[in-house]
Amino acid sequence: METNILYTHKDLVEKSKLGDRVSQYKLYELYVDAMYNVSMRMMKVKEDAEDVVQDSFIEAFNNMASFRYESTFGSWLKRIVVNKSINQLKKKKISVVSIEKEMYHIKTDIEDEDTSILDIKKIIKSIALLPAGYQQIINLYLVEGYDHVEISEILDISTSTSKSQYHRAKKKLINLIKAS
């Protein structure tokens, strides 16, 4: 990673580590909208997403000493938001369905659909029709950009389960898009 990317807002981060509330508020203003969008894609309920974001910022500011510039501050905060969103969904009993016990073979000869011609609104509506577990995998992989190893750690599932669920979710999503 480029060094300058990791040090984005370094002055604000360093002052926030020292407990400077003005710097913390500036970081909050810089990241609150993006973090709300991340949480909203997962939580689906405005108030729940707002609660997750607030809790995430509190946790981040309380644990600023653990931020070591191994990633950008935004990436570090996003990971907190994603984890808190998933934990909140687990509390609500909306969980990822494990398919490890069953054998699924993913066909490698299936051609990817040409998504360049698809309407983004149609895709968003179709994602909303997916079961909650599939929505989580699609959002984490396609929207948030996590790889299957990261998803497996976040959701506490195996990497192969993440891959299998992604391929099943993608296939169902394509069918939903074609049907709409």
C-alpha positions as CSV (number, residue, x, y, z in Angstrom):
1,M,0.0,0.0,0.0
2,E,1.1,3.5,-0.6
3,T,2.3,5.2,2.5
4,N,0.5,8.5,1.9
5,I,-2.9,6.6,1.6
6,L,-2.4,5.0,5.0
7,Y,-1.8,8.4,6.6
8,T,-4.9,10.1,5.3
9,H,-6.1,12.5,8.1
10,K,-3.1,11.5,10.2
11,D,-3.2,14.8,12.2
12,L,-6.9,14.3,13.1
13,V,-6.2,10.7,14.0
14,E,-3.2,11.5,16.2
15,K,-5.1,14.3,18.0
16,S,-8.1,12.0,18.4
17,K,-5.8,9.4,20.0
18,L,-5.0,12.1,22.6
19,G,-8.7,12.6,23.3
20,D,-9.2,15.8,21.3
21,R,-12.9,16.0,20.9
22,V,-12.8,18.6,18.1
23,S,-10.6,16.3,16.0
24,Q,-12.9,13.4,16.8
25,Y,-15.8,15.4,15.6
26,K,-14.0,16.3,12.4
27,L,-13.3,12.6,11.7
28,Y,-16.9,11.8,12.5
29,E,-18.1,14.4,10.0
30,L,-15.7,13.1,7.3
31,Y,-16.8,9.5,7.7
32,V,-20.4,9.4,9.1
33,D,-22.2,9.4,5.7
34,A,-20.1,6.6,4.2
35,M,-20.3,4.5,7.4
36,Y,-24.1,5.0,7.5
37,N,-24.4,3.7,3.9
38,V,-22.3,0.7,4.7
39,S,-24.5,-0.2,7.7
40,M,-27.7,0.7,5.9
41,R,-26.9,-1.8,3.1
42,M,-26.7,-4.5,5.8
43,M,-29.3,-3.4,8.4
44,K,-32.0,-2.3,6.0
45,V,-33.7,-0.2,8.8
46,K,-32.7,3.4,9.2
47,E,-32.8,3.5,13.0
48,D,-30.8,0.3,13.3
49,A,-28.1,1.6,10.9
50,E,-27.9,4.9,12.8
51,D,-27.4,3.0,16.1
52,V,-24.7,0.8,14.6
53,V,-22.9,3.8,13.2
54,Q,-23.0,5.7,16.6
55,D,-21.8,2.6,18.5
56,S,-19.0,2.1,15.9
57,F,-17.7,5.6,16.3
58,I,-17.8,5.3,20.1
59,E,-15.9,2.0,19.9
60,A,-13.4,3.5,17.4
61,F,-12.7,6.6,19.6
62,N,-12.4,4.5,22.7
63,N,-9.9,2.2,20.9
64,M,-7.9,4.8,19.0
65,A,-4.7,3.5,20.6
66,S,-5.1,0.2,18.7
67,F,-5.1,2.0,15.3
68,R,-1.6,1.5,13.9
69,Y,-1.9,2.7,10.3
70,E,-1.9,-0.9,8.9
71,S,-4.8,0.3,6.8
72,T,-6.5,3.7,6.3
73,F,-8.6,5.0,9.2
74,G,-11.7,4.7,6.9
75,S,-11.0,1.0,6.3
76,W,-10.4,0.4,10.0
77,L,-13.7,2.1,10.9
78,K,-15.5,0.3,8.1
79,R,-14.5,-3.0,9.5
80,I,-15.9,-1.9,12.9
81,V,-19.2,-0.9,11.3
82,V,-19.5,-4.2,9.3
83,N,-18.7,-6.3,12.4
84,K,-21.2,-4.3,14.5
85,S,-23.9,-4.6,11.8
86,I,-23.4,-8.4,11.6
87,N,-23.5,-8.7,15.4
88,Q,-26.7,-6.7,15.5
89,L,-28.2,-8.9,12.8
90,K,-27.2,-12.0,14.7
91,K,-28.9,-10.7,17.8
92,K,-32.0,-10.3,15.7
93,K,-31.6,-13.9,14.5
94,I,-31.0,-13.0,10.9
95,S,-28.1,-15.2,10.2
96,V,-26.1,-16.7,7.4
97,V,-27.3,-20.2,6.5
98,S,-24.4,-22.6,6.6
99,I,-24.2,-25.0,3.7
100,E,-21.0,-26.8,4.7
101,K,-22.8,-30.0,5.5
102,E,-24.1,-30.4,2.0
103,M,-22.0,-31.0,-1.1
104,Y,-22.3,-28.4,-3.9
105,H,-20.3,-28.3,-7.0
106,I,-19.7,-25.0,-8.6
107,K,-19.6,-25.1,-12.3
108,T,-16.6,-23.3,-13.6
109,D,-17.9,-23.3,-17.2
110,I,-20.8,-20.9,-16.5
111,E,-20.1,-17.7,-18.3
112,D,-20.5,-14.5,-16.3
113,E,-23.5,-12.4,-17.4
114,D,-22.8,-9.2,-19.1
115,T,-23.7,-6.8,-16.3
116,S,-22.8,-3.7,-18.2
117,I,-26.3,-3.5,-19.8
118,L,-28.2,-4.1,-16.5
119,D,-30.0,-1.3,-14.9
120,I,-28.5,-0.6,-11.4
121,K,-32.0,0.0,-9.9
122,K,-33.0,-3.4,-11.1
123,I,-29.9,-4.9,-9.4
124,I,-30.6,-3.1,-6.1
125,K,-34.2,-4.3,-6.1
126,S,-33.2,-7.8,-6.9
127,I,-30.6,-7.9,-4.1
128,A,-33.3,-6.8,-1.7
129,L,-35.3,-9.9,-2.8
130,L,-32.5,-12.3,-1.8
131,P,-32.6,-14.2,1.5
132,A,-30.8,-12.3,4.3
133,G,-27.7,-14.6,4.2
134,Y,-27.3,-14.2,0.4
135,Q,-27.7,-10.4,0.8
136,Q,-24.9,-10.3,3.3
137,I,-22.5,-12.3,1.1
138,I,-23.4,-10.2,-2.0
139,N,-23.0,-6.9,-0.1
140,L,-19.7,-7.9,1.6
141,Y,-18.2,-9.3,-1.6
142,L,-19.5,-7.1,-4.4
143,V,-20.4,-3.9,-2.7
144,E,-17.9,-3.7,0.1
145,G,-15.1,-5.4,-1.7
146,Y,-14.1,-8.0,0.9
147,D,-12.5,-11.2,-0.3
148,H,-13.8,-14.7,0.8
149,V,-11.1,-15.1,3.5
150,E,-12.2,-11.7,5.1
151,I,-15.9,-12.7,4.7
152,S,-15.3,-16.0,6.4
153,E,-13.6,-14.2,9.4
154,I,-16.4,-11.6,9.6
155,L,-19.2,-14.1,9.4
156,D,-17.4,-16.9,11.3
157,I,-17.9,-19.4,8.5
158,S,-15.3,-21.3,6.3
159,T,-13.9,-19.8,3.2
160,S,-15.4,-22.5,1.1
161,T,-18.9,-21.7,2.6
162,S,-18.4,-18.1,1.7
163,K,-17.5,-19.0,-1.9
164,S,-20.4,-21.5,-2.2
165,Q,-22.9,-19.0,-0.8
166,Y,-21.6,-16.3,-3.0
167,H,-21.9,-18.4,-6.2
168,R,-25.4,-19.5,-5.1
169,A,-26.4,-16.0,-4.3
170,K,-25.0,-14.7,-7.6
171,K,-26.9,-17.3,-9.5
172,K,-30.2,-16.5,-7.7
173,L,-29.5,-12.8,-8.2
174,I,-29.0,-13.2,-11.9
175,N,-32.3,-15.2,-12.1
176,L,-34.1,-12.4,-10.2
177,I,-32.7,-9.8,-12.5
178,K,-33.7,-11.7,-15.6
179,A,-37.2,-12.2,-14.2
180,S,-37.8,-8.5,-13.4
